[in-house]
Amino acid sequence: MPTVPDPQVTPLRAPTIKDVAERAGVGFKTVSRVLNDEPNVRPETRDKVLDAVAALGYRRNSIASSIRRRDQRTSSIGLIVDDLANPFFGSLTRVVQEYAQARDHLVLIGSSDGSPERESELVGEFGARRVDGLIIVPNGDDQSYLEPERARGVPVVFVDRPGARIEADSVVSENADGVAAAVRHLAAAGHTRIAYLGDYETIYTFTERLRGFRTAMAEIGGADPRHIRTGLHTSAAAHEAVLDIFGAAPRPTALIASNNRITVGAVHALQHLGLRDRTAFIAFDDVELADLLRPALTVIAQDTTAIGTEAARSLFERLRDPAAPYRGARVPVRLVPRSSGEITPPESSL
């Protein structure tokens, strides 16, 4: 049976500033001066007020406080990423949180799950909480819906991908250069039949990575269309793509995976085919325990610390100087040779 609320029981309510004043035996304005760390309050009075705050468990309403402040700041920012379960975005979130915390700002975090509609909803929710600024991993082909937020004085910084149909600060990795470096690394070991696994081509990062692949492959005779798969958004899809590509002739001798989800599926598929130690493999993004695999995984590593720090720095600089010119920062990536990317092609394929 459902529980019926007892009408005689008064629900607990949050203590108010009036409760603090009554417990401390001081006026409302005195409590306000103590909470705002204003001068001209006697030490013994300040102690009484702080003791009352602790005893009652009083918490300030930051939104109400911001309305009373001249600049209406809440000392909070919003961060919207694709998927917090993805190690890249988890690491990015941690870096932004640490940067903001060091500057006494709270970070509200949301995951859009790659949905432009959910992204817009989160912006609305964070706006209702009066965040001072937004850092967003954008999805879709139109972020102009953010213009009303900016008109209200809320700066926006895009991270991992630039926004579309809006001019704003952005921080991205050198995606094309990273994949091109991977192709050239494999070519230096003698590979010409190199397969590529990518996510949706509508996503900026994967468009750039595919562009880097095609550019570098053109230097060694061009890519075989049969060895390119895109639209692989899950590990299972990547697994099936590898089985398909390597099940037909001519079989590639090397493989590049464009993100960590795809890497997981590809590793399992190569293991299933018995080709893990015979197929050169380079992954974009490092993955946990990559150095413990046999052969250890060669990767194109993104600098999440630099990306997150630059995004947070850009936002705080924009808060200080809203009229500054917009900047697009590009963060270098680096190839980390371990073993898998250094496997040479079999003699029969040369």
N, C-alpha and C positions, 0 to 999 in steps of 0.2 A: 504493500500500500504506500502511496506517496506520502511524504511527511507534510503535515499542515502547519504553517508557521503559527507560533503562539502569539496572539495579539498582545499579551501582557509583557512580552519580552521586547525591550527597546533595542533596535540594532545598534551595534557599535558604530561610532562615527569618528572620523579623523579629528584630532585636536586642532583647534584654531589658534590664531595669534591672540585672540581675546582670552582663551583659556590660559595661555602662557602668561599674559599680563596679570590675570587674577591670581595665578599660583605664585608668581614672583612678587606680587604686591606693588606693581608699578603700572604706569600708564601704557596705553597702546603705542604711542609714539616712541616711548623709551625702548620697547621691545623691537620696534622697527629699526631704530638707530643701532641697536646691538647687532641685529641680524644683517644689517648692511655695513657693519664694521665702521660706523661713523665715529668721529672723535667726540670729545666732551661728554663722555659717559663715565661715571665713577667706577673704578675697578670692582668695588664690592657690589655695585648694582649690576654691572656686566656679569659677574659670577652668578648672581641670583637668577638672572634671566637665562643664562646658559644651563644652569642646574634645572630650571623648570622645563626648558626645551628637552633636555635628556630624559627627565622623569616622565614627561608626557609622550615622548616619542614624536614630537612635532616635526613635520616636514613642510618646507616652503612649497607653495604652488608656483613653480618657475614660470608658468604661462602668465598667471596673474601678475607676478613680479615684473615680467618683461613689459607688460602693458603700462605699468607705472614708470618704467625706466624711459629716459628720453630716447635711447636708441632702440628700444623694444627688443633687445637681444635676449635669448634664452640660454646661451652657452651650450647649445646642442646643434649637431649636424646630422643629416640623414645620409645613409650609404645604401645604395641599391645595387646588388650583384645578381648574376645569373643563377647560381646554384651554390649554396654554402657547403654542400657535400663535396663539391669539386675542390681538391687540394689547392689549386691555384687561387680560387676566390677565397678560400678559408685563410690562406696565408696573407692575401691582400687585405682582408678585413682586419686581421690582427695588427698589421703595420699601421693602418689608418687609425685604429683604436688607440694604439700606443702614442701616436703623434698627437692626436686630439686630447688624450688624457693628460699628457704633459703640459697642455695649455688649458687645463681645467674645462674641457668640453666633453659632454656626453655624446656618444654615437648611437643613433637609432638605426637598426639594420633590418633590411628586408630582402627577400629573394624573389625575383620576378619569374623564375623558372623559364626564362627565355620568352616570356609573353609580353608584347607591347602593352596590352590592356592591363595586365597586372602591374607593370612598371608605372603606368599612369595612375592607377589606383593608389599605389604606394606613395607617389609624389603628393597626391591629395591628402593622404593620411598624415604624412610628415608635415605638410603645409598646415594642416589643422592644429598640429602641435607646435607650430611656429618655430621650426628649426631655422637656424641662422643661415645654413647653406646646404647644398646637395652635391654628393659625389655619386655618379651614376654610370653603370655599365649598360649602355643603351641597346635596345632591341628595336627592330622595325626600321622603317625608312623615313620617319618623320618625328623629330623631337621638338617641332615648333610649338607644341602644346605647352612647353615650359615657359614661353614668353610672359604669360601673366604672373608666374612666380617671380621671374626676374624683375618685372615691373614693380613688384612689391618689395624689391630690394634683396631677394634671395639669390645669391650667386650659384652658378652650376659649373661643375667640372666633370667632364666625361673621362672615363678611364677604361683602358683596354681597347676601346673603339671610339672614334669621333662620333659626335652626334650628327644627325642629318637635318637639313633645312633650318639650321640655327647656327649662329656663330658663337663659339664658347671656347674656353680653355679645354685642352685635352692632353692626355698622357697615354701613349701607346708604345708597344714594343716594335722593334725592327723585324717584323714578321717575314717579309719577303726576303730580306738579307739572310735571315736565319736558315730558311729552307734552301736558299741558293747555296749557302755554305755547306749544307749537308750533302747536296747533290755533288758539289765539287770535291768534297771529301771522299765520297764513294767513287767518283770517277777517277780520282787519283789512285785508288786501289785497283782500278781496272774494270769497274762496272759501267755498263752502258744500258742494260735492261733494268731500269729502276722503277718500281711501282710506287704509287702514291695513294694514301687513304686520307680523305678530307671530310669535314662536316659540311653543313649547308653553305652553298656558295653565296647565299644572300647575306651572310654574316661577314662583316668587314675583315676580321682576323683571318678567316679561312679563304676569302677572296685574295688577300695579300699573300698568304702562304702558297696558294696554288699558283699565283703569278710568279713568285720566286722560283717555284719548281719548274714551271714552263720555261722561264728565262734561262735558267742554268742548264736545263736539258737541251735547249736549242744549241748550246755551245758544243754538245757532244753528239749532235745528229738528230735531236728531237725526241719527244716522249711518245711511247706507243699508247694510243688511246685505250687499248684493251687493258692497260695496266694502271688506269686511273679510275678511282671510285670516289664519288663525293656524296653528300647527303647522309653520311654515316653519323647518326647522333647518339648511338648507344654502342656499348662494347659488343653486344650480340650482333649488331649490324656489321661491325668491323670484322668480327669472327667469320661471318658468312662471306663477306667480300674477299677475305684472304683465301678461304677454301675455293672460291670460284676462280680467282686470278691464278692461283698456283695449281689449279686442277686442269689447266689448259696450256697448250704450247703456243708460242714459246714462253717458258716459265721465266719470270724475273729472277735475277740473282741478288737483288737488293730491294729494300722496302723502307719507305719513310711514312711514319704515322704523324698526323698533324695535331693531335692533342692527347692528353693522358687517358681519356676514356677509350679512344680508338687504340691506343697502345696496348691496353689490357686485353682487348679482344684479339688483337693481332698476335700478341705473344702466345696466347692460349691456342690459337689456330696453328701457328708455326710449330708449336710443341706437339699438337695433335698429328700434324703431317710428318713429324720427325725431321723438320728442317731448321730448328732453332740454331743449331751450331753450323749450319751450312749456308744460311741466308744472312747477308749483311743487313743490319737493321738500325735505323736512327729514329728516335722519337722527339717530337717537339713537346717541351715541358718535361721536367724531371718527374719521376714517380718514386714513391716510397720503396725502399729496398732495391732500387735499380742497380746499385753497385754490388748487390749480393746475388743477383741472377747469374746463371752460367750459360752462355757468356754474359758478362755484365753489360748493362745497357748504355750505349752511347746516346747522348741526348743533346738537344738544343735547349739550353737552360735560359729561362726568363729571370730577370732580376726583380722578383716581387717586392723586395725591400725598397729598391730604387723607385719602382712604379708607384707603390703605395705612398711612399714618403713624398714624391714629387706631386702626386694628386692632392694630398692633404696640404702640402705647402702652398700649392697654387690656390686652393680654396681660401686659406687663411690670408694669403696676400690679396686675394680679390675682396675679402671682407674689409681689409684695411684700405684698399684703393680700388673702388668699384669702377673707376673710369680708365684704368690702365689698359693698354692694348691687349687683345687676346693672344694667348700663346699656345702653340702646339708642340709639346715635348715628345721626343722619340728616344726610347731607352734601348741601348744596344743589348743584344743577346750574345751568348757564347756557346761554342761547340765544346762539349765535354767528352773526349774519347775515352772509352772504357774497355771495350772488346768487340761488342756486336757490330759496330760500324766499321771495324777494321778487318772483317772477314773478307778474303779475296774470292773472286768468282772461281768456280771449278774450271779446270783446264779445258773441258769439253765446250764451255760456253764462250771462250775467248776467240 
